[in-house]
């Protein structure tokens, strides 16, 4: 009998999740004895909340969010770390006068609430107090001047802006990694009790997912087919060019110089640096964070 796993991804259907889609479409999860249900995903389905409330068995999100959840008493295990570097930036149009993080003070800033930890650390380091509003999945408010700056990822929203006709000289990009530290993103997380009860099935899930990602990068046309089908089913306005560029940018995060997946480790130095950063700027306050050995089970 197949082991059922409910998977919660952290954004709308797009190339950011191509490896999971490919593994499902090729039947690899099923062949490994897994019945993987990819739950509806988008900004209205925060993966950390779904995992903490037992609405999902496996979730994909960033280390900063995991540290916040653990600080609140949710026991988590990281099973795979696909992206070791942060892709998050704040982007402003060149005519806003925003050049450095200090210029964010008092300005109207859009960000995704569930990506708030790293930006809060940035604001507190520079002593700025922007007016923050929750950001949807469109960069239209930035382009229309409704907000002074908006959060973006290098592989998605920055691609949208370039495809929309903006050039580098039209924008100022403040990479969070340049001003605080680079926090790992897109890790696979489960509750500790799930890992203890179903280690074999979860290990199989990780290995099949790694195969799915390698296949997606090696066969990008087929991977984008899987992405576009799900995007259409979700009623998203996107196109193949956007998704193909997104997958291409993600290569730099996922693959080594030989075109092979990184080892998937959450390195102890990265874990400790992230914990210290969020503690330093009081984004997390408690002492409920496990050791690296307890936390990462790759």
NUTIPA-820052 format. One record per residue (C-alpha): x, y, z. Coordinates in steps of 0.001 Angstrom, whole numbers, plus 524288, in hexadecimal, padded with zeros to 5 digits. Layout:
BEGIN
XYZ ...
//
This chain:
BEGIN
800008000080000 8055380D3F7FC1C 80949816E080695 80184823868050C 808958308E8060B 801EF83DC5804E6 80BA28477B7FF25 809FC856238011A 811EB85ED07F812 8143E86D157FB28 80F68874A37EF5A 806EE8739A7E34F 80968868D77D93E 815E286CA97D232 82365867CE7CE6D 827DF869B77DC83 821A685C577DEEC 824AC8557F7D229 82BEE84A407D89F 82013846497E0A4 81702847127D4E4 8202683EF07CC71 821DA834687D6D1 8131B8336D7D7FF 8106A833857C95E 81A9C829047C68F 8149B820487D0EA 8210681FCD7D902 81A748228D7E5FE 810CC817A57E366 81BB780E5E7DF99 822328114A7ECB1 815D980D717F408 8116681B6F7F656 80440821B57F3BB 8084D8300A7F320 7FD46839E57F2E1 8020F847477EEBE 7F8C6850497F5EC 7F39185CF87EFF4 7FE56867037F18A 7FF95875B57F13D 800658813F7FA99 7F39B87D4A800FC 7F97387019804EE 805568732780D7F 80D208668880E9A 8123D868D981C57 8047486A718217C 7FFE985E5B81A12 80AE68563581FD1 8091985B4282DA5 7FA6B858BD82D5C 7FBE984AFE8279E 7F54484EF981AEF 8018A84A69813C9 80B7583FB18163E 816A5845E580E96 818CA8543180B5A 8225F85C87803CB 826938699080985 8322B871AF80DD7 83B3086FE881987 8372687D0181F47 8290A8786581FD8 82D2F86B69825B8 834AD8726583077 828DE87AC18339E 8201F86ECC8347E 829AC867B583D4F 82ABF873E1845B7 81C018729F84788 81D7D8648E84BFC 81B2285D1583F4A 824FD851E683E8D 82A2F850E78309A 8342B84922828EE 83AD284D8F81C6A 83C5384243812D6 842248492280715 847B8856858041B 84694859627F5AD 84A24867D57F5E1 8555486B9B7FED0 8553C879F17FABC 84AAB8841B7FC3C 843F4888F47EFEB 83C45893B77F6CE 83DDF8A1F17F307 836BA8AEC47F481 835468B5B87E790 831EB8C3FF7E55B 830748CBDD7D8FF 83C458D4677D6A9 834C68E1307D7F8 8303F8DE737E5F9 83D3B8E2AE7EBCD 83EEC8D5CA7F2E3 84D298D1CF7F1EA 850A58CB787FEF3 848FB8C4B7809D8 849448D19E8116F 840998D772806EE 835A38CDEC80A4E 8327E8D576816B2 8248B8DA718165E 8224C8D56480899 817008CCC280476 81C738BF12802A4 815A38B2C57FDD0 81A418A59380293 814E7897EE80465 8113989649812A9 81617888478137A 8237288CE880E64 8240E8977B818AA 82EDE8928E821A5 83A7E895E18191C 8352A8A34581588 8322F8A64C823CF 840568A362826FD 844538ACB281C14 83B7E8B79E82114 8404D8B62182F09 84E868B5BB82B32 84D3D8C2BC82428 8439D8C88F82DDF 839688CB6E8237D 82AB78CAEE82511 8241E8C9A0817DB 815778C8D88164A 8137C8BA92812BB 808128B4F380B28 805C38A6E480753 809C58A3D67F967 8024F89B6A7EFEA 808758946B7E468 808318A0027DB14 812A48AA717D983 808768B3CD7D3EB 807DE8BC487E054 816778BECE7DF2E 815D88C2187D0C2 80A298CB0C7D309 810E88D22C7DE2F 806EB8CDD37E842 812248C8E07F0CB 81FFE8CE257F195 8267B8C0D77F1DD 822448B2B17F13C 827DE8A59A7F4CC 82C0F89CE17E9A9 8338E890747E702 83E49890197DCEB 8382B884707D5F4 82A0F889387D512 8262E897577D742 8330689CC87D213 830D6894937C5E2 8231289A487C4F8 828638A81C7C58A 832928A5A07BB06 828AA89EED7B23B 81FB28AA917B493 829918B3A17AE59 831748B8FC7B9CC 8403A8B9497B885 84A668B9097C34F 84BE28C7CF7C321 83D428C9567C584 83DFC8C2CC7D2DF 845838C2917DF96 846CE8B4EF7E542 84A1B8B30B7F3A0 84DD88A4D07F59D 84B238A0E7803A4 856F3897E280369 85FD18A393800BA 85B0C8AB2280C94 858FD8A0D28172D 85BEF892C881378 857A18888E809CA 84D5187FBF80FD1 84A5E8728F80968 83D688715080250 8345B866A47FD38 8379385BF1806EB 82F3984FDE808F4 8298C84FB5816B4 821908464381ED1 81D558460E82CF1 826C083EA8835A0 81C4B834D983959 819EB831DA82AF6 8285B82F3F828C6 829278265D83490 81D4081E938303E 81F9681DFE8217D 82E2481F9E81F1F 82ECC815958142D 8238481B5980C5A 828758293C80E0D 8363B8257C80A08 8308081F397FDD4 828E582BB27FB1A 83559833CC7FBC5 83CF382AC87F2CE 8321782A447E8A5 830A6839067E92C 83F3883A9F7E6BA 83DD2831F17DABE 8326B83A5D7D665 83A62846C87D77E 84604841487D032 83CFF83C8A7C56C 83647849C97C4D2 8431E850D87C29C 847B88469A7B8D1 83AB7846CE7B159 835CA854D07B2BA 82B868541F7A7E9 824F1848847AE4E 825E284EF37BBA4 81F7A85B617B6AB 81481853187B0EC 811A884E557BEC3 8126385C2B7C412 809948623B7B9CF 7FF27857DF7BB5F 7FE1385ADF7C9DD 7FE99869837C7AA 7F353868907BE02 7EB8985FFC7C74D 7ED6886A637D1DB 7E912875397C8A2 7F61987C637C965 7FA2E886A87BF9B 807C6882667BBBA 80E9687DB37AF89 8187F873C47AB5B 8235E87DC97A95D 822218828F7B75D 82229874E47BD11 82D86870917B47D 835B887C2C7B8F3 8321F879687C70D 836E586B777C60C 8435B8703A7BF91 84646879C67CAA9 8439C86F227D4B8 84EA4867067CEE5 85867870147D57D 8524186D2C7E2BA 8506885E7E7E142 85BB5859647D910 86A6C858977DA48 8742685BE17CF94 8721A84E6B7C977 863768503B7C86E 8606E846F37D3B5 857F1849C17DF86 85EEF84EBD7EB82 85FC3844F67F698 8539D84A3A7FD50 85A4984CD580A31 856398575D813B2 863CF85B0481847 865CE85D90826AC 86C2586AD08245E 8606686F4981C48 856FC86A77826AE 85E428710B831D5 8601C87DC182A5E 8519187E9482770 84DE187BCC83590 85774885F983A9D 852B38902C830EB 8445D88EBF8347C 847AF88E8A84306 8505C89A79841D8 8456E8A28683C01 83AE389C5A84497 833408966583972 8338F88A32841E1 834A588B55850A5 833E687E0285729 83D3D872B985901 835208681485272 83E5F8664A846F8 844288588D84608 852428559784311 8565685404834F7 857AA8455283706 849B58447283C02 8447F84D418314E 84A9C84868824A7 8490783A12820E8 84E838395281323 
//
